[in-house]
Amino acid sequence: MKVYIRIGLPGSGKTSGLLPLINACKDLGKSLEIHSTDDFFVDAWGKYEFDFRKLAEYHEMNRQAFLRSLEKGVDVVVVDNTNLRRNHREAYASLADEFGYEVIYQVVGSFGPVFCKVCANRNTHGVPLGTICRMAASYEPVTDEEVGEYEG
């Protein structure tokens, strides 16, 4: 059983890059659930409407949905958030460890100014370049210690 924690800027390809994993799970008959806080910002008509005031609430709702996947014993569980800071990843990794899941960190893209421009041009949520650059500056790289904490 595995938990993939995706790490990257909006527009880096975190979500679109999941197709090979989705197909592999289907081919192998593995159950898969993907959890993204962004999903909570989608209204009944499918329109994404970000509201900063609801961010903490929606992150907690996403964490609870993730926990339910672990409790059900889903084979492969994905956290498809930006997960730029260690404390964001820790909330998921520690739960995964409690349930005996292998934690795999997947950094998607990079965090330099050129890639920030790429992300600003292709993210589907309209996150502006300035915000993406600030997010990139807040990135805390995954450390050997962090990875070692959750290796079986």
C-alpha positions, -999 to 999 in steps of 0.1 A, spaced: 0 0 0 14 34 -10 7 70 -5 21 94 -31 25 130 -19 27 153 -49 47 185 -45 47 213 -70 34 247 -80 0 253 -95 4 245 -132 35 223 -127 17 192 -139 9 176 -106 -26 166 -116 -22 160 -153 9 139 -146 -12 114 -127 -26 96 -158 2 69 -159 -4 61 -122 -42 59 -128 -37 36 -158 -12 14 -139 -36 10 -110 -64 0 -134 -42 -25 -152 -31 -41 -119 -65 -41 -103 -54 -18 -75 -78 6 -58 -68 43 -61 -81 75 -46 -68 110 -53 -73 138 -27 -70 174 -37 -81 204 -16 -88 222 -49 -118 198 -54 -136 216 -25 -134 249 -44 -154 235 -74 -191 246 -73 -221 225 -85 -216 237 -121 -180 226 -122 -165 261 -118 -135 266 -97 -139 295 -72 -110 299 -48 -119 316 -14 -89 321 8 -112 323 39 -121 286 33 -86 273 27 -80 260 62 -114 244 64 -110 227 30 -75 214 38 -90 198 69 -118 183 49 -93 169 24 -72 154 52 -103 137 66 -112 123 32 -76 111 29 -79 94 64 -111 76 53 -91 62 23 -65 49 46 -91 34 70 -107 16 40 -73 2 30 -72 17 -5 -42 4 -23 -28 37 -37 -37 71 -22 -25 103 -37 -23 138 -21 -25 162 -50 -19 195 -32 10 218 -36 26 204 -4 53 230 -6 61 232 31 72 203 53 43 208 78 18 204 49 33 171 39 37 159 75 -1 160 81 -5 133 55 28 113 59 22 107 96 -13 94 90 0 71 62 27 58 85 2 50 112 -17 28 87 14 11 74 16 28 40 48 35 22 52 72 16 65 84 -17 73 120 -23 70 132 -59 84 167 -67 69 179 -100 87 206 -119 110 231 -103 108 264 -84 129 289 -103 117 320 -121 115 305 -156 94 276 -144 72 300 -124 64 318 -156 55 285 -173 32 276 -143 15 310 -144 7 305 -181 -6 270 -178 -23 267 -144 -60 261 -147 -70 281 -116 -58 315 -127 -31 318 -101 -11 349 -111 27 350 -116 34 370 -84 15 345 -63 33 315 -79 67 332 -73 58 337 -36 48 301 -34 80 290 -51 100 310 -25 82 292 3 91 257 -10 109 236 16 128 207 -2 121 172 9 150 162 32 167 129 37 155 130 73 119 135 62 120 106 38 137 84 63 109 91 89 84 71 67 105 44 51 94 10 62 
